[in-house]
Amino acid sequence: MRRKKILIALSSFLAVLLLFALLAPTLLSGYARDVVEREIGARVNGSVALKGIHLAWFSPQRVEGLAVDGGAGVGKVDVSLEVAQGLLALASGSDVTLKIGGSAETAFDAEGRIGLAQLAKPAEGSGTSSTDKPATAASSASDSSSASPLGTRKLRVELADIDFTATGPDGAVYALNDIGGEITLAGSVATIA
């Protein structure tokens, strides 16, 4: 009889453990939403709102309604992201496909400075903002000696139905609608289509 009770208790414990493991992505989605919102908020000059994050073992990971608003003169960005692979595939080292869609609105001044450039806070210790000095090919090129955070995986970024609107100092509005394309990164090689 005692052996039967131990077997029932062990089976119950394993069943609860399995259930928790299966539901972990769903249970962690709310926590992940708060973490992402807080981390992005610490890196931008503006407010951040996030409708939701959906994590799953076997289906795509989604970030829905990520909105960053820098206020008047700076602009706002509203995007949704989807990683096509499930958490299990990502953990096992499969290639990554990221789909990005959304919109960006900004203003630019008479000298051609784009307001959205003021949205990102300067990196700690840099003492300069992204608008203080122009980017050069040398400063944006990656160091070939540093390892990619993706390792040997290939990253494919799909841009889908992105709208960009800019308002000039004279009030004229310029828009690019339904921007799409694909960028593939494999090691240090990038392909744009």
N, C-alpha and C positions, 0 to 999 in steps of 0.2 A: 504494500500500500504506500509506503513512504517513497519508494522508487517512482511510482506513478505520479505522486504530487510534485516531485522534483522535475520530472519530465514535463508535466503540465506548466509549471512555473517557468522552466527554461524555454519552452515553446512559446509561451505568452510573451516573455521578454524579447525573444527573437522576432516575433510578429510585430511588436511595438517598435522595435529598432528598425525593422524593414520599412514599416509605414512612415516613420520619421525620415528615413533616407529618401524614400520616394517623394515625400512632400517638402523636402528641404528647399528646393528652388522656389516653390510657391511661398513658403513661410519666410524666406529671406528677401523676397522681392520688395516688400515694404521697407525693410532695413536698408537695402541697396539704394532705394530711391532717396532716402534721407542722406546717405553718405555721398552719393553723386551730386545731389543738390548743394550740399555743404561744401564739397571740394571744388566744384565749379564756382560757387559763390565767392570762395576765398581767392580766386584767380581772375575775377573780372570786376570792372568798375560799373556796377549796375545790379539790378535785381535778377534773381534766377527763380524760375518756377518749372516744375517737372510734373506732368500728369501721371506718369507711371512707368515702371520698369517691370517687364515680364521675363522671368528666368524659367528655363525648363531643361530637363535632361536630354530630351530627344528632339524637341522642336526649336525654332529660332528664338534668339534672345532679342527683346525689343525695348527701346527707349522711346517713349511716346510723349510728344508735346514738350520738348525741352525748349524753354523760352528764356532768352537773356535780353533784358531791356536796359539800355544805357541812358535812356532819357532823350530829351530833345537835343538835336545837334549831333548826337552820337549814333543813335539808331537802335534797332532791335533785330534779333535773330530768333527764328522759330523753326526747329528741325525735329525730325523723327529719324531714328536709326534702327537698323535691324541687322543682326549678325545671323546669317543663314544657318549656321551650325548650332547644334545643341551643346549643352555644357559637357556632355560625355565626349563628343567629338573634339571639342576644343581642348579638353584635358588630355586627350590621346595624341594631340599634335597634328590634327588635320589642317589643311589650308583654311584660310579665313576669307569669307565673303561678307563685306559690309555694304549695306544699301543706305544711302542718305537722301532724304527729301525734305523740302521745306522752303522757307523764304527768309530774305534779309532785306531790311529797309535801312537806309542811311541818308546822310546829307554830306555834301562836300562844299568846301569854301572856295573863294575866288582863286586861291593858290593851288587848288586841286587836292587838298588834304581830305581824305575820307574819314568821316566821323567814326566808323566802326574800328578804325585803327586805334582809337582811344579806349576801346572796350576792354582789352586785355591789360591787366596790371603788369608793370615791369617785373622781370624776374628779380628775386631777392638778391641784393648785393650788386646788381647791375648799375643802379643809380641813374639809369636812362630809360626813357619810354621808347616804345617801338616807333614813335613818330620823330624822335630826336635825330636819328641818323638812318640813311637809306640802307636797305639790305643789299648785300653784294653776293655774287655767285659764290665767292669763297666763304662767306659767313654762313650761307645756307646749305652748303654742301656737307654731306655727312662724312664723318671720319671713318675711313675704311677699316681702321684698326679696331673700332668699337663694334661690339656684337649687337646684332639686331635683337630687339625685345621679342621678335617673332621667331628667332632662331632660323631654321631652314625652311619654315613655312612660307607659302606664297600668300600675299594679301591682295585681294581684288576689291576695289572700292567702286561701287556703282552709284553714279549721281543720277537721280531720277526726279524730273519735274521740279527743279529748283528755280525759284523766282527771285530776282534781285532788282530792287528799286532804289534809285538815288535821286535826291532832290538838290538842285544847284542853288547857288546863292541868289539867283534871280527868280527862284520859285519853279523853274522848269523841271519836269519830272522825266527821268530816263529809266527805262525798264528793259530787262532781259527776262523773258518768260520761258518756262519749260526747258531749262538748261539740263542737259543730260550728257552722259559719257561714261567712260570707264578708265580707271587707273589701276594698273597691275604692278605690284612690287614683288620682285623675286630676288632676294639677296640685296645687292646694291644696284640692280637694274630696274628702272621704271619704264613702263610702257603706257602711253596715253592714247586712248581711242575715242 
